Amino acid sequence: MPVVLRERGYAVFFYMYDLSEPIHVHVRNDRKEAKYWLDPLVMAWNKGFRTQELNRIEQILHRNHDRIVTFWNREQDKRR
């Protein structure tokens, strides 16, 4: 489970077995978790985050989009 970044208490990560899916990340804070597709940025599901937190997460993902995509692609290349 590579963690791409940590910001404001949120861990942004993906599961290695998810690399066959379109690019996405999971975001966790405490027992709350959400999944976001990145192109375009859309929430797939949410377990526990309030609307205000989801807005904050989306800002973080938008700001770090290029970094996340680069990390995702690097991990895919390692698997080939």
Sequence and secondary structure as in RCSB ss.txt:
>XXXX:A:sequence
MPVVLRERGYAVFFYMYDLSEPIHVHVRNDRKEAKYWLDPLVMAWNKGFRTQELNRIEQILHRNHDRIVTFWNRE
QDKRR
>XXXX:A:secstr
  EEEEETTEEEE  GGGTTSSSEEEEEETTEEEEEEETTEEEEEEES  HHHHHHHHHHHHHTHHHHHHHHHHH
HHHH 
